[in-house]
Amino acid sequence: MGEHSQSEPEFIYTPAYMTSEQDLKRTMDLENYHEILLSWRRLEVALVNIGNFPSVPDFASKARYGDLLVKERAVGRILNYFVGEDGHVLASDTDYAVQIPLPLLGKVPHVVGICSANTNPRALGAALRTGYIRDLIAPERIAAQLMETE
């Protein structure tokens, strides 16, 4: 996709999930993280995946959230942000994932949500209720099921 848009990738050679706030801060101090942050600030289009909770892969949800996702009744996720049925994003004091901050995602003019054929309509609905997604690519069957329940 990058080749077709004449984009050049930026890489952070670290795990996607840190084990401590200190590790996350160290990652955020890296020069190439600052380059990625600058790119996130200039985004005009963002493609974000929509998925279920629980999900496979698990995205280290137990380490990042403990039992919060079950207690708060998470139904889905956008990127690695888990969401409740009403679209609220669940926050954890131990979530040290490296991903675009939500305030920056909220400023992107065109956020395209993409879900697969195994995405639960409840997860899709919750993701749409977050308010971040402005355009959607979804299997017709999933979209139709969501519309029947709304």
Backbone bond lengths (Angstrom), bond angles and torsions (degrees), N, CA, C in turn:
res aa  C-N    CA-C-N  psi(-1)  N-CA   C-N-CA  omega(-1)  CA-C   N-CA-C  phi
1 M - - - 1.450 - - 1.527 110.12 -
2 G 1.343 114.59 -39.37 1.451 118.68 179.05 1.515 112.82 -61.79
3 E 1.332 116.38 -40.11 1.463 120.44 178.70 1.522 111.12 -60.73
4 H 1.326 116.89 -41.59 1.470 120.85 -177.63 1.519 112.72 -71.08
5 S 1.313 117.13 -20.76 1.464 119.35 179.33 1.528 111.73 -104.58
6 Q 1.315 116.46 11.19 1.459 123.12 -178.04 1.530 111.85 53.38
7 S 1.316 116.15 38.31 1.461 121.84 178.40 1.519 109.76 -99.69
8 E 1.320 114.99 156.00 1.453 120.28 174.89 1.519 107.77 -115.59
9 P 1.320 117.13 131.61 1.472 119.13 -178.06 1.524 111.64 -73.71
10 E 1.326 114.56 153.15 1.457 123.13 169.85 1.519 105.78 -117.04
11 F 1.311 117.84 140.53 1.451 121.88 -177.92 1.521 110.90 -123.99
12 I 1.328 114.98 143.57 1.460 121.62 168.80 1.522 105.00 -115.00
13 Y 1.293 116.59 119.74 1.460 120.80 -178.15 1.528 109.98 -90.30
14 T 1.323 114.86 68.04 1.463 122.46 178.14 1.524 108.13 -142.02
15 P 1.312 117.22 167.37 1.467 118.81 172.40 1.532 110.14 -63.68
16 A 1.310 116.85 156.87 1.467 121.45 177.45 1.523 111.29 -74.47
17 Y 1.330 116.61 -23.61 1.463 121.73 -179.28 1.519 109.09 -127.20
18 M 1.294 115.95 128.10 1.458 120.70 177.92 1.526 109.13 -93.42
19 T 1.324 115.58 161.36 1.462 120.02 -179.18 1.531 112.55 -95.50
20 S 1.326 115.90 -7.91 1.470 118.51 179.93 1.524 109.93 -152.59
21 E 1.312 114.51 160.71 1.463 120.31 176.64 1.523 110.34 -62.91
22 Q 1.314 116.55 -36.15 1.466 121.48 178.85 1.534 110.70 -61.82
23 D 1.334 116.93 -43.59 1.471 120.36 177.88 1.530 110.96 -63.56
24 L 1.327 116.56 -40.20 1.463 119.94 178.61 1.526 110.49 -64.23
25 K 1.313 117.21 -43.62 1.473 120.35 178.63 1.523 111.22 -61.88
26 R 1.347 116.93 -39.72 1.472 119.73 176.89 1.521 110.70 -61.19
27 T 1.329 116.53 -42.54 1.464 120.50 177.97 1.520 110.43 -63.00
28 M 1.321 116.40 -41.54 1.465 120.26 -178.56 1.527 112.06 -70.70
29 D 1.320 117.68 -14.23 1.463 121.66 175.83 1.528 112.82 -86.57
30 L 1.330 117.24 -10.31 1.466 120.44 -179.33 1.526 110.87 -67.30
31 E 1.319 115.40 144.61 1.463 120.77 -179.73 1.522 111.87 -59.35
32 N 1.353 116.86 -42.68 1.464 117.02 -177.90 1.532 111.86 -72.51
33 Y 1.341 119.12 -23.02 1.472 119.66 171.99 1.526 108.95 -65.56
34 H 1.330 117.28 -41.13 1.470 120.51 178.93 1.532 111.07 -63.46
35 E 1.318 116.91 -35.51 1.468 120.49 176.32 1.528 110.44 -65.31
36 I 1.313 116.70 -41.74 1.468 120.86 178.03 1.524 110.26 -66.94
37 L 1.313 117.37 -41.78 1.459 121.40 177.55 1.526 110.68 -59.09
38 L 1.311 116.31 -42.07 1.465 120.62 176.42 1.531 110.52 -62.31
39 S 1.320 116.98 -41.18 1.475 120.47 176.89 1.517 110.91 -63.81
40 W 1.333 117.96 -41.98 1.466 120.79 177.48 1.526 110.76 -59.99
41 R 1.310 116.84 -36.99 1.478 120.63 -179.51 1.526 112.09 -68.88
42 R 1.334 116.76 -24.27 1.471 120.83 -178.12 1.527 113.28 -98.91
43 L 1.319 117.85 1.64 1.458 120.69 -176.02 1.528 112.30 -58.77
44 E 1.310 114.97 137.40 1.464 121.13 171.79 1.521 110.21 -106.18
45 V 1.341 116.49 -29.31 1.463 122.53 178.94 1.521 107.89 -135.98
46 A 1.328 115.71 133.37 1.461 120.99 174.88 1.518 108.41 -126.34
47 L 1.322 116.48 130.91 1.455 122.05 174.17 1.520 106.86 -98.96
48 V 1.333 116.82 121.91 1.459 120.59 -177.77 1.520 109.25 -123.77
49 N 1.328 115.47 137.62 1.454 118.68 178.83 1.522 110.03 -84.72
50 I 1.314 114.82 147.12 1.456 123.06 177.04 1.517 106.29 -115.36
51 G 1.319 116.53 131.02 1.458 119.18 -178.13 1.512 112.68 -141.72
52 N 1.295 114.52 175.79 1.460 123.03 -178.04 1.518 111.39 -88.04
53 F 1.319 115.10 164.18 1.461 122.20 163.27 1.511 106.61 -129.16
54 P 1.321 119.05 130.96 1.460 125.22 -7.89 1.519 111.10 -66.95
55 S 1.307 115.16 161.95 1.457 119.34 -175.90 1.524 110.68 -132.65
56 V 1.304 114.36 160.54 1.456 122.52 172.60 1.519 105.88 -127.13
57 P 1.321 120.88 119.51 1.459 125.00 0.84 1.530 111.13 -67.63
58 D 1.309 115.73 165.82 1.458 122.98 -171.75 1.524 113.44 -82.53
59 F 1.322 119.34 -17.25 1.468 124.82 -179.09 1.525 112.25 58.23
60 A 1.331 116.58 34.24 1.472 123.12 177.06 1.524 112.00 53.74
61 S 1.317 117.01 36.30 1.460 120.74 -173.96 1.523 113.23 -62.78
62 K 1.322 118.62 -36.74 1.471 121.02 -179.91 1.529 110.15 -65.28
63 A 1.311 117.48 -43.92 1.464 121.17 179.41 1.530 111.37 -67.11
64 R 1.309 117.11 -35.47 1.462 121.47 -176.37 1.528 113.32 -82.93
65 Y 1.336 117.03 -29.74 1.462 120.17 -172.40 1.522 114.85 -126.83
66 G 1.328 119.35 -8.23 1.456 120.21 -174.49 1.523 109.24 60.35
67 D 1.333 117.78 -131.02 1.468 120.33 178.97 1.532 112.58 -99.00
68 L 1.333 117.42 10.47 1.467 122.13 -178.47 1.525 112.82 -58.06
69 L 1.337 117.62 -40.49 1.467 120.15 -176.95 1.526 111.79 -64.22
70 V 1.314 116.12 -35.65 1.467 119.85 177.28 1.526 109.84 -73.81
71 K 1.327 116.75 -45.69 1.476 121.01 -179.86 1.522 111.97 -60.34
72 E 1.330 116.27 -41.58 1.464 121.22 -177.13 1.533 112.81 -88.22
73 R 1.322 116.39 2.75 1.467 123.56 176.43 1.528 113.24 58.82
74 A 1.315 115.15 53.19 1.465 119.71 173.94 1.520 109.26 -60.01
75 V 1.327 116.82 141.87 1.463 120.62 177.92 1.519 112.36 -121.28
76 G 1.328 117.05 -16.66 1.456 119.29 -177.44 1.509 111.45 -165.95
77 R 1.333 114.27 -168.43 1.461 119.94 179.37 1.523 109.65 -155.08
78 I 1.324 114.99 153.91 1.466 122.44 164.21 1.521 104.72 -120.26
79 L 1.331 115.28 134.62 1.455 120.43 -169.98 1.518 107.30 51.75
80 N 1.326 118.83 -123.79 1.466 121.97 175.64 1.524 111.19 -112.61
81 Y 1.317 116.32 21.34 1.460 121.90 175.12 1.525 107.72 -96.02
82 F 1.317 116.86 121.07 1.461 121.12 179.37 1.522 109.44 -86.78
83 V 1.337 115.66 145.38 1.461 120.90 -174.57 1.526 111.21 -130.69
84 G 1.329 114.28 150.59 1.449 121.47 174.10 1.517 110.16 -86.58
85 E 1.314 116.19 170.55 1.469 121.89 -176.44 1.527 112.53 -55.38
86 D 1.326 117.04 -35.35 1.464 120.50 -178.50 1.528 113.04 -82.37
87 G 1.322 117.36 0.65 1.463 121.15 176.91 1.516 114.76 95.12
88 H 1.332 118.32 0.22 1.465 117.86 178.85 1.528 109.55 -75.56
89 V 1.305 114.89 140.25 1.465 121.64 179.94 1.521 107.94 -83.92
90 L 1.319 115.69 128.52 1.460 121.34 -178.59 1.524 109.78 -81.82
91 A 1.307 116.42 130.03 1.458 121.80 -177.64 1.518 110.17 -112.12
92 S 1.319 115.56 142.96 1.460 122.06 178.89 1.526 109.43 -133.38
93 D 1.313 115.43 142.22 1.463 120.05 177.03 1.522 112.27 -70.60
94 T 1.319 117.47 -12.07 1.466 121.08 -178.49 1.532 112.13 -114.43
95 D 1.320 116.94 21.95 1.467 120.73 177.46 1.523 108.50 -92.77
96 Y 1.318 115.24 103.38 1.461 120.97 -178.09 1.522 110.79 -114.31
97 A 1.327 116.35 45.08 1.463 121.58 179.55 1.523 109.85 -82.14
98 V 1.317 115.24 146.32 1.454 121.47 176.36 1.524 107.00 -95.28
99 Q 1.324 116.51 110.92 1.458 122.04 179.30 1.515 109.02 -162.09
100 I 1.326 116.44 167.61 1.458 119.64 -179.26 1.526 109.61 -58.95
101 P 1.330 117.64 130.56 1.468 119.75 176.92 1.540 110.02 -65.09
102 L 1.323 116.11 141.59 1.463 120.36 -177.54 1.536 113.69 -58.18
103 P 1.344 119.96 -37.87 1.467 117.78 176.73 1.531 112.78 -58.84
104 L 1.340 117.28 -34.94 1.467 119.79 176.94 1.525 111.11 -73.45
105 L 1.332 117.09 -40.38 1.466 119.86 177.42 1.521 110.25 -59.98
106 G 1.321 116.94 -37.64 1.462 121.03 179.49 1.518 113.85 -64.30
107 K 1.324 117.59 -19.37 1.473 121.48 179.71 1.525 113.28 -92.83
108 V 1.325 117.48 -7.67 1.466 120.70 -179.03 1.531 107.99 -73.19
109 P 1.344 117.95 125.53 1.471 119.98 -176.73 1.529 114.74 -61.37
110 H 1.322 117.34 -37.31 1.470 120.60 -176.19 1.526 109.18 -127.44
111 V 1.336 115.96 100.46 1.460 121.35 175.94 1.524 106.37 -105.07
112 V 1.327 115.15 116.97 1.456 121.91 -176.97 1.524 108.66 -104.50
113 G 1.320 116.49 116.26 1.454 121.76 175.73 1.512 109.72 -85.61
114 I 1.323 116.16 136.12 1.459 121.51 -179.58 1.521 108.12 -127.05
115 C 1.329 115.71 126.30 1.466 118.15 176.45 1.519 110.01 -128.58
116 S 1.318 114.64 155.56 1.459 121.04 -176.83 1.526 110.24 -93.77
117 A 1.312 115.43 177.51 1.459 121.47 -178.88 1.518 112.44 -67.81
118 N 1.326 118.75 -17.17 1.467 119.63 179.30 1.526 112.62 -98.27
119 T 1.321 117.94 9.02 1.458 120.70 178.11 1.523 109.84 -73.83
120 N 1.306 115.29 130.93 1.454 122.04 178.24 1.533 109.02 -70.48
121 P 1.327 118.86 134.80 1.466 120.13 177.71 1.538 113.12 -55.94
122 R 1.330 117.73 -32.17 1.473 120.33 177.05 1.526 110.50 -64.02
123 A 1.347 116.92 -40.20 1.464 121.16 178.06 1.522 110.25 -65.26
124 L 1.327 116.68 -41.83 1.466 120.62 177.97 1.525 110.40 -62.46
125 G 1.326 116.76 -46.20 1.463 120.11 179.31 1.513 112.07 -60.05
126 A 1.329 117.23 -43.90 1.462 121.13 178.87 1.524 111.04 -62.69
127 A 1.326 116.42 -42.07 1.471 120.19 179.12 1.529 110.64 -62.35
128 L 1.316 116.83 -41.85 1.467 120.01 179.00 1.529 111.06 -66.14
129 R 1.321 117.04 -35.01 1.468 120.76 -179.43 1.527 112.89 -70.02
130 T 1.328 118.55 -14.95 1.466 119.58 177.45 1.518 111.23 -62.69
131 G 1.329 116.64 -26.75 1.460 120.82 -178.67 1.517 114.05 88.97
132 Y 1.305 118.06 -3.30 1.460 120.58 -178.84 1.522 111.97 -82.86
133 I 1.300 117.80 -33.62 1.466 122.16 -173.24 1.519 110.22 -85.44
134 R 1.324 115.26 126.60 1.463 120.92 -178.48 1.527 112.52 -109.84
135 D 1.310 115.93 -22.16 1.469 122.01 178.28 1.518 107.12 -135.65
136 L 1.339 115.95 157.28 1.450 119.30 -173.36 1.523 111.40 -140.63
137 I 1.332 114.76 137.93 1.460 122.44 169.42 1.522 105.25 -120.66
138 A 1.329 115.64 113.79 1.466 120.76 -176.29 1.513 109.52 -148.36
139 P 1.322 117.39 151.41 1.458 120.01 174.04 1.530 109.80 -60.55
140 E 1.302 115.88 140.19 1.467 120.95 -177.35 1.530 111.57 -55.57
141 R 1.311 116.72 -39.49 1.470 121.23 -179.00 1.529 111.35 -60.71
142 I 1.321 117.10 -43.35 1.469 121.25 -178.83 1.529 109.74 -67.41
143 A 1.328 116.78 -44.16 1.467 120.47 179.17 1.535 110.60 -62.89
144 A 1.322 117.47 -40.89 1.460 121.54 179.20 1.533 110.38 -64.41
145 Q 1.333 117.37 -42.77 1.459 120.22 178.09 1.527 111.18 -62.40
146 L 1.311 116.49 -38.69 1.462 119.90 178.29 1.522 110.14 -64.91
147 M 1.312 117.41 -44.05 1.457 121.07 -178.89 1.525 111.72 -64.47
148 E 1.322 117.72 -31.80 1.470 121.35 178.00 1.520 111.61 -67.57
149 T 1.333 117.09 -30.53 1.460 120.44 -176.60 1.519 113.01 -92.62
150 E 1.292 118.13 -14.66 1.474 121.17 -177.64 1.506 111.28 -83.25
